Amino acid sequence: MRAPGFFGLVLFSAFLLTACDNEGDTTTGFVTPPGGDPVPVVVNSPGQIAQQSADDYNANTNGLITGATLQSWIDDWSANRPTGISGRLIILQVSNGDAGAEYITPKSTSGVLTYSMDTGRLVMNRSNGVITTQSMVPDGSTIDSILADYGIDPLNDMVVCAMGTGGASHAMRMGRCWYMLRYWGVPKENLAVLNGGANSPLVLDPAYLGAEATCDENVAETDCLPRSGQVSVRNLPQDNTALQATMEDVLDVVTGEKQAFVWDARNEAQYVGESFQNGGSKQGHPLGTYQLDYTNLLLIEDGSFRFKNKSHLSRYMNGETVDGAQFVYYDSGATIPLGIGNAYQAGDTIITYCETTFRAMITGFASVAILGQPTRFYDGAMVEWNSLSHIQDLNGQFILPADSPWRTDTNDRSVYVYGESAAISPRIIDDPYAAHADAIILADKAYKRGTSSGGGDGGGGGGGSGLPANPCGG
């Protein structure tokens, strides 16, 4: 038998040669599930990661599920759980409901558990090799601590990301929960998002809500987490890192080296450079991107914050006007509707972003897990893109040198308006002349395989100095 280190060398050499566009899946070595034999790691393309919802959301047993489905599981988990799921039902709430109805009521003796998460776990500051950016997908050791703390077996349990109270920011965090787990290889069959806030009677019967959770780590006076998990992301054979698009990937689209439908989920004022956020050096958008505000995908007026039905979402992607909104592009100082048939084209990969890719969790989840379209999240988003400029910050320091190849403040890369230096927050530039901007992807691939990435570790931590707080909303 060869030592595990042999496989590690093979794995690392192989994944360095593997692309993450819409290519066929590529095996790059092996991982070992608990108690099992080594199985090949499969590097999935965005198209292979995507899953299409049923037209009737009630028919889904993963991806986007309804309150009716969740209620049937809670009623009798052993009898009603999805085919192929042998473990427990673990509900991860990213927000709580009103007093007395804060939580989806667990049934621990039946294998139904409810945890209220510290949502700070969903993101961390990380370096892509060029710049350290806030609110990125957590690294491997952080995800492993989540699996361990909540006792999650992602190969056998069903994990449902839910919001106790419906709201735009809560829906974003619910999307972050899904993205984080799917990125790190949790199978689609073992992962779901509750459609809407549990506090809405349009989503969940109030009888399923109560004042008790398995654990609320935000308010517990003592440590109530089980910390019993035995499964690591290193045991999961799916490499879904293609869910993340890097700044380098977006640059390749802007310069015409690659093709993608790039979706700006922000409001129009930010898209055209009229509204600033996050102490940015400039505002605007990468050349050739299209704008449709994320709020148009949700049922907000009824307070449920559910996704609109699948046919409505499909019409947006076809360039149609739905409820007064449609995709637009920017030309000569104005936004212009794309028009019917001129928006998303079948087979294209979608890259979606906002300021910190919180709002884009709504747009990206809709395209990848409802419509089944190949989708990638530009996790660095505009807080990263707009930072990469040769302009002085509030301390009088230039963020990037004039000759950095990563500058985005050029007319062939961006539509932009500079901010006032006094309002520009300092950024952490790690290497303005780095050869690539994929240190996070390489680090995560290496962690999954137990090898070294051979470069920047892509790591970081919550609340790194020089970065503004994370306010994705708006």
C-alpha positions in Angstrom: 0.0 0.0 0.0 1.3 3.5 -0.9 1.5 6.0 1.9 -1.1 8.8 1.9 1.6 11.3 1.0 1.9 9.7 -2.4 -1.7 10.4 -3.2 -1.3 14.0 -2.0 1.5 14.6 -4.5 -0.6 13.1 -7.3 -3.6 15.2 -6.3 -1.9 18.5 -6.1 -0.1 18.0 -9.5 -3.4 17.0 -11.1 -5.6 19.9 -9.8 -3.1 22.5 -10.9 -3.9 21.4 -14.4 -7.6 21.4 -14.0 -9.8 24.2 -15.2 -13.1 25.2 -13.6 -15.1 26.3 -16.6 -17.9 24.3 -18.2 -15.7 21.3 -18.9 -16.3 17.6 -18.1 -15.7 16.5 -14.5 -12.1 15.6 -13.8 -10.9 13.2 -11.2 -7.9 14.3 -9.2 -6.9 11.6 -6.8 -8.8 10.2 -3.8 -10.4 11.0 -0.5 -11.6 8.5 2.1 -15.1 8.7 3.6 -15.4 7.7 7.2 -15.2 3.9 7.4 -14.9 3.5 3.7 -12.4 3.0 1.0 -10.7 5.7 -1.0 -12.9 7.2 -3.7 -11.9 9.6 -6.5 -12.2 13.3 -6.0 -14.3 14.7 -8.8 -13.8 18.3 -9.9 -17.2 19.5 -10.9 -17.8 22.3 -13.5 -20.5 25.0 -12.9 -22.9 23.1 -15.1 -22.4 19.9 -13.0 -22.9 21.8 -9.7 -26.2 23.3 -10.9 -29.5 21.7 -10.0 -32.9 22.5 -11.4 -36.0 22.9 -9.3 -39.3 21.4 -10.0 -41.9 23.9 -11.4 -43.8 23.3 -8.2 -41.4 24.0 -5.3 -43.4 21.6 -3.1 -42.0 18.7 -5.2 -38.4 19.5 -4.2 -36.6 17.5 -1.6 -33.3 19.4 -1.8 -32.2 22.8 -3.2 -35.2 25.0 -2.6 -37.8 23.4 -0.3 -41.1 24.7 1.0 -42.5 24.9 4.5 -44.9 22.1 3.6 -42.0 19.8 2.8 -40.2 20.7 6.0 -43.3 20.2 8.1 -43.7 16.7 6.7 -40.2 15.9 7.6 -40.6 17.2 11.1 -43.9 15.3 11.5 -42.2 11.9 10.9 -38.6 12.2 9.9 -37.9 8.5 9.7 -40.8 7.9 7.4 -40.8 11.0 5.3 -37.1 11.8 4.8 -35.8 11.9 1.3 -34.6 8.8 -0.4 -30.9 8.2 0.2 -30.8 10.2 3.5 -30.0 8.0 6.4 -29.0 10.5 9.0 -30.7 13.4 10.9 -32.5 16.6 9.9 -30.3 19.5 10.9 -31.8 23.0 10.6 -29.4 25.9 10.6 -31.2 29.2 11.3 -29.4 32.4 10.3 -32.0 34.5 12.1 -34.6 34.0 14.9 -38.3 34.7 15.0 -40.2 36.7 17.5 -40.2 36.0 21.2 -41.9 32.7 21.9 -41.5 31.6 18.3 -37.8 32.1 17.8 -37.0 28.6 16.4 -38.3 25.9 14.2 -39.1 23.4 17.0 -36.7 20.5 17.1 -37.6 16.9 17.9 -34.3 15.5 19.1 -35.6 12.1 19.9 -36.7 11.8 16.3 -33.5 13.1 14.8 -34.7 16.7 14.1 -32.3 19.3 15.4 -32.4 23.1 15.2 -29.4 25.4 15.7 -29.3 29.2 15.6 -26.0 30.0 14.0 -23.5 32.7 14.7 -23.6 34.1 11.2 -20.1 35.4 11.6 -19.1 31.9 10.7 -20.4 32.2 7.2 -17.6 34.5 5.9 -14.0 35.5 6.6 -11.4 37.9 5.3 -9.0 36.1 2.9 -6.3 36.9 0.4 -6.4 36.0 -3.2 -2.7 36.7 -3.6 -3.2 40.3 -4.7 -5.5 41.8 -2.1 -7.2 40.7 1.2 -10.9 40.9 0.8 -13.7 40.8 3.3 -16.6 38.4 3.4 -15.1 35.5 1.5 -16.1 31.8 1.7 -14.5 30.4 4.9 -11.4 28.2 4.6 -11.3 24.5 5.1 -10.4 24.5 8.8 -13.2 26.9 9.5 -15.7 24.7 7.7 -14.4 21.6 9.5 -15.0 23.4 12.8 -18.6 24.1 11.8 -19.2 20.4 10.9 -17.6 19.4 14.1 -19.4 21.9 16.4 -22.9 21.1 15.0 -22.2 17.4 14.7 -23.0 17.4 11.0 -22.4 14.3 8.8 -22.8 15.9 5.4 -22.8 12.5 3.7 -25.8 11.2 5.6 -27.6 14.1 7.2 -30.0 16.5 5.6 -29.0 20.1 6.3 -31.6 22.9 5.8 -30.5 26.5 5.9 -33.4 28.6 7.2 -34.3 32.1 8.4 -36.5 32.4 11.5 -37.6 35.9 10.3 -37.9 36.7 6.7 -35.8 39.7 5.5 -33.5 40.7 2.7 -30.3 40.4 4.8 -31.5 37.1 6.3 -32.2 35.7 2.9 -28.6 36.7 1.9 -27.1 34.9 4.9 -29.3 31.8 4.2 -27.8 31.8 0.7 -24.3 32.1 2.2 -25.0 29.1 4.3 -25.9 27.1 1.2 -23.0 28.4 -0.8 -20.4 27.7 1.9 -21.5 24.1 2.3 -22.0 23.4 -1.4 -18.6 25.0 -2.3 -16.9 22.6 0.1 -18.5 19.5 -1.4 -21.7 18.8 0.5 -23.8 16.8 -2.0 -26.8 18.6 -3.4 -29.0 15.7 -2.1 -28.0 16.6 1.5 -28.6 20.3 1.4 -31.6 22.6 1.2 -32.8 26.1 1.7 -36.2 26.9 3.2 -38.2 29.1 0.8 -39.1 32.2 2.9 -39.0 33.3 6.5 -40.3 30.7 9.0 -42.2 33.5 10.8 -44.6 33.9 7.9 -47.7 31.8 7.9 -47.3 31.7 4.1 -44.2 29.7 4.7 -44.6 27.6 7.9 -47.5 26.8 10.2 -46.9 28.7 13.5 -47.5 25.5 15.3 -44.0 24.4 14.2 -42.4 27.4 15.9 -41.4 27.7 19.6 -39.1 29.1 22.2 -36.7 26.1 22.4 -33.8 25.2 20.0 -31.3 22.4 20.2 -28.8 25.2 20.7 -28.7 28.9 20.0 -25.0 29.7 20.2 -25.8 33.5 20.1 -27.5 33.6 23.5 -26.6 30.4 25.3 -24.9 31.1 28.7 -23.2 27.7 28.5 -21.7 25.8 25.5 -24.7 23.9 24.1 -23.2 22.8 20.8 -22.6 19.0 20.6 -19.1 19.3 19.1 -19.5 15.7 18.0 -18.9 15.8 14.3 -16.5 13.3 12.8 -16.6 14.2 9.1 -14.2 16.6 7.4 -14.5 18.3 4.0 -11.5 16.1 3.3 -13.9 13.2 3.3 -16.2 14.7 0.7 -15.3 13.6 -2.9 -16.8 16.6 -4.7 -14.6 19.5 -5.5 -17.1 22.4 -6.1 -14.6 25.2 -6.0 -15.8 26.2 -9.5 -18.7 27.9 -7.7 -16.3 30.7 -6.9 -15.2 33.0 -9.7 -12.0 35.0 -8.9 -11.2 38.6 -9.9 -8.9 37.0 -12.5 -11.9 35.1 -14.0 -13.9 38.3 -14.3 -11.0 40.1 -15.9 -10.8 37.3 -18.4 -14.4 37.9 -19.3 -14.0 41.7 -19.5 -11.0 41.4 -21.8 -12.7 38.8 -24.1 -10.6 35.8 -23.2 -13.6 34.0 -21.8 -17.4 34.3 -22.1 -19.9 34.6 -19.4 -23.2 36.3 -18.5 -22.0 38.6 -15.7 -24.9 39.7 -13.4 -24.7 42.8 -11.2 -27.2 42.2 -8.4 -26.9 45.7 -6.9 -29.2 48.7 -7.4 -28.9 50.8 -10.5 -27.3 53.8 -8.7 -24.4 51.7 -7.7 -24.2 50.0 -11.1 -23.8 53.4 -12.9 -21.4 54.9 -10.2 -23.7 57.3 -8.5 -23.9 55.6 -5.0 -20.8 54.6 -3.1 -20.4 51.9 -0.4 -17.7 50.2 1.7 -15.3 53.1 1.5 -14.6 52.3 -2.1 -12.0 54.0 -4.3 -14.5 54.1 -7.1 -18.0 53.0 -8.1 -19.4 51.6 -11.3 -19.1 48.1 -12.8 -16.9 45.9 -14.9 -17.3 46.5 -18.6 -19.9 44.3 -20.3 -21.9 43.4 -17.2 -25.7 43.4 -16.9 -27.8 44.7 -14.0 -31.0 43.4 -12.3 -31.5 44.2 -8.7 -31.8 41.1 -6.5 -35.0 42.4 -4.8 -36.9 41.6 -8.0 -36.5 37.9 -7.4 -38.2 37.9 -4.0 -41.8 38.2 -2.8 -41.2 41.1 -0.4 -44.5 42.9 -0.1 -46.2 39.9 1.6 -43.4 39.7 4.1 -42.5 36.2 3.3 -39.3 36.8 1.3 -39.9 33.7 -0.8 -38.5 33.4 -4.2 -40.9 34.2 -7.0 -42.1 31.2 -9.0 -39.8 29.5 -11.5 -41.6 30.9 -14.5 -41.1 34.5 -13.4 -37.4 33.9 -12.8 -37.1 32.3 -16.2 -38.7 35.3 -17.9 -36.2 37.6 -16.3 -33.4 35.5 -17.7 -35.0 35.8 -21.1 -34.8 39.5 -21.0 -38.5 40.1 -20.4 -40.0 42.8 -18.2 -41.5 41.2 -15.1 -43.2 43.3 -12.4 -41.7 46.4 -13.9 -38.1 45.2 -13.9 -35.7 43.7 -16.5 -32.0 43.3 -17.2 -30.3 46.4 -18.4 -26.9 47.3 -19.7 -25.0 50.6 -19.7 -24.1 52.6 -22.8 -23.2 56.3 -23.3 -24.3 57.3 -19.8 -27.7 55.5 -19.8 -29.1 52.1 -18.9 -30.9 50.3 -21.7 -33.1 47.2 -21.5 -31.5 44.1 -23.0 -34.8 43.1 -24.5 -36.5 39.7 -25.0 -34.1 37.0 -26.1 -31.0 39.2 -25.6 -30.3 38.3 -21.9 -29.0 34.9 -20.8 -28.2 32.5 -23.6 -28.5 28.7 -23.0 -25.2 27.1 -22.2 -23.5 30.3 -20.9 -22.1 30.4 -17.4 -23.5 33.1 -15.1 -21.1 35.1 -12.9 -23.0 37.1 -10.3 -21.8 39.7 -7.8 -22.9 42.7 -5.7 -20.7 44.7 -3.2 -19.7 41.7 -1.0 -21.7 38.9 -2.7 -24.4 38.8 -0.1 -27.1 40.2 -2.4 -25.7 38.0 -5.1 -26.5 35.0 -3.0 -30.2 35.6 -4.0 -29.5 36.0 -7.7 -26.9 33.2 -7.8 -29.1 30.7 -5.8 -32.0 31.4 -8.2 -29.9 30.7 -11.3 -28.0 27.7 -10.0 -30.4 25.9 -7.7 -33.8 26.9 -9.1 -33.2 27.4 -12.9 -30.3 25.0 -13.0 -28.0 27.3 -14.9 -24.2 27.1 -14.6 -23.4 29.7 -12.1 -20.3 31.1 -10.3 -20.2 33.7 -7.5 -17.6 36.4 -7.8 -17.0 36.3 -4.1 -14.6 39.3 -4.0 -17.3 41.4 -5.7 -17.2 45.1 -6.1 -15.6 45.8 -2.7 -12.5 44.0 -4.2 -12.9 45.2 -7.9 -13.3 48.8 -7.0 -10.4 48.7 -4.6 -7.9 47.8 -7.3 -7.2 51.4 -8.3 -4.3 53.8 -8.5 -5.8 56.4 -6.1 -4.9 57.7 -2.7 -6.8 56.5 0.3 -7.7 58.6 3.4 -4.1 58.2 4.7 -2.6 59.5 1.4 -1.4 56.0 0.4 -1.9 54.8 -3.2 -3.9 51.5 -3.1 -2.1 50.1 -6.1 1.0 51.3 -7.9 0.4 52.8 -11.3 2.0 49.8 -13.1 0.2 47.0 -11.3 -1.4 44.6 -13.8 -4.4 44.3 -11.5 -5.7 47.8 -11.8 -9.4 48.0 -12.7 -9.6 51.8 -12.9 -9.0 51.8 -16.7 -11.5 52.5 -19.4 -11.0 49.2 -21.0 -11.9 47.3 -17.8 -14.5 49.4 -16.0 -17.2 52.0 -16.1 -16.3 54.0 -13.1 -16.4 57.2 -11.1 -13.6 57.9 -8.5 -14.5 58.6 -4.9 -13.1 61.3 -2.8 -9.8 60.3 -1.2 -10.9 61.4 2.2 -13.7 58.8 2.1 -11.6 55.9 0.7 -10.7 53.3 3.3 -7.3 51.7 3.3 -7.0 48.2 1.8 -4.6 45.4 2.4 -2.6 44.8 -0.7 -0.6 41.6 -0.5 1.2 41.6 -3.8 0.3 44.2 -6.5 2.4 42.2 -9.1 1.2 38.7 -8.3 1.2 36.4 -11.2 -2.4 35.2 -10.4 -5.3 36.0 -8.2 -6.4 32.4 -7.3 -4.7 31.8 -4.0 -8.0 31.1 -2.3 -9.0 28.4 -4.8 -5.5 26.8 -4.7 -5.5 26.8 -0.9 -9.0 25.2 -0.7 -8.1 22.5 -3.2 -4.9 21.8 -1.3 -6.8 21.6 2.1 -9.3 19.2 0.7 -6.5 16.9 -0.5 -4.2 17.4 2.5 -1.5 19.0 0.5 0.3 22.4 0.3 -0.9 25.0 -2.2 2.6 26.0 -2.8 1.8 29.7 -2.7 -0.2 32.2 -0.7 -2.4 30.3 1.8 -5.6 32.2 0.9 -6.2 32.5 4.5 -7.2 35.3 6.7 -9.6 35.9 9.6 -12.7 37.7 10.6 -12.3 41.5 11.1 -8.8 42.0 9.5 -7.5 45.6 9.9 -8.1 48.1 7.1 -11.3 46.5 5.9 -14.7 48.1 6.4 -17.5 46.2 8.2 -19.6 43.9 6.1 -22.8 45.8 5.0 -24.0 44.0 1.9 -27.5 45.3 2.0 -29.0 48.2 0.1 
